Amino acid sequence: MTREEITLKILDIFRREFEIVDPGFEDDLRETFGFDSVDAIELLLEIEKLLCLELTHEEKKMAMEIRNIRQIIDYVERMVKKRNL
């Protein structure tokens, strides 16, 4: 999966699941969109669906520092490379 494909899929998740359209890649999700811990858990579930795998506890912990779309894309790209998807 290319970075462009990941970007499109992440933006689609935000549109479908969170009704966030055209977010800025650097927008703080908490401050700008009121993203909370429940949203973060839902996002991780969507990422697992996207990757067709279950994230490890350690991988989920890594995601806790994510604050914006660019970081989400970076995170998914790392998971893709790590798992050779």
Secondary structure as GFF3:
##gff-version 3
##sequence-region A 1 85
A	DSSP	alpha_helix	3	18	.	.	.	ID=ss1
A	DSSP	alpha_helix	29	33	.	.	.	ID=ss2
A	DSSP	alpha_helix	37	51	.	.	.	ID=ss3
A	DSSP	alpha_helix	57	63	.	.	.	ID=ss4
A	DSSP	alpha_helix	69	83	.	.	.	ID=ss5
###
